[in-house]
Amino acid sequence: MAEELVIYTVEDKVSIVTMNRPAKLNALNKDLREALLAGFLRAEADPATSVVVLRSEGRSFCVGYDIGSDPEKDSWRHDALRWHEHLGRTLTFEMTPWYLRKPVIASVQGHALGGGCELTMFCDLTIAADDAKFGEPEVRFSDTGPGIVMPWIIGYKKARELLYFGDMIDAKSALELGMINRVVPAAELRPATLKYAHRLALISPEALVATKLSINRGADAAGFRNAMQAGLDIVAPLYAAKTEAGMKFHDITVKEGLGAALKWRRAQFEE
């Protein structure tokens, strides 16, 4: 019997939504995205809880999208309109924690990369293990994530550097930048997260919902929602473009596998 891709549990007033694809470092394929969305909606509708925790099994929180899981993309790899449609659904998925009524706490260990990094930034709060690494390396493969949320979280200068170079940062740096809220020893991540969530659940559900909504409405008034859509509109054609680095990366992936392609590109950035 196959294990559930997303496990839903409740502890006191806290919904715990757990990604459970550890062998693939919780890379987001279609099935995992659908299961995770269902988990979020279940947590939102659960009358017994007022706080949601998003966590993962295994050594990494989420290494981003499983780019080798959908071979059908090859048939429309250079179709900008199809990419816009596909990335539009992706952005809607990533923003689900932002627009849930209940606050969502991301609990991060290991790598949070690409879509995994974006997902943590769309959560209300993030607590990270001291071994956590954050980054959006897609630009090195001539792509960029559909949710350009990083400048809103850490400011333009540092966001430009991380998004332009595709570098990773450790948990300490992420804390200093305001990308996350707390860092704890890796062995203490789960109990520390639950303690943090249970403390938040002491606040009345009505106050949490109203406070989150007021913050989100303020962000939308400042242009947040439009900025996310504008970013999507601009980057979608990039996925269809035939860039030198992108074509080389794809060729190596087809001939030698994704690991070889990642190793080839990573080596070029080593100092």
PyMOL commands that set and color helices and strands:
alter all, ss='L'
color gray80, all
select helices_A, chain A and resi 22-24+30-45+71-76+80-94+96-99+115-122+137-141+150-154+156-165+171-177+186-200+205-221+224-240+244-256+258-267
alter helices_A, ss='H'
color red, helices_A
select strands_A, chain A and resi 6-11+14-19+51-56+104-108+111-113+125-129+133-135+168-170+182-184
alter strands_A, ss='S'
color yellow, strands_A
deselect
rebuild
show_as cartoon
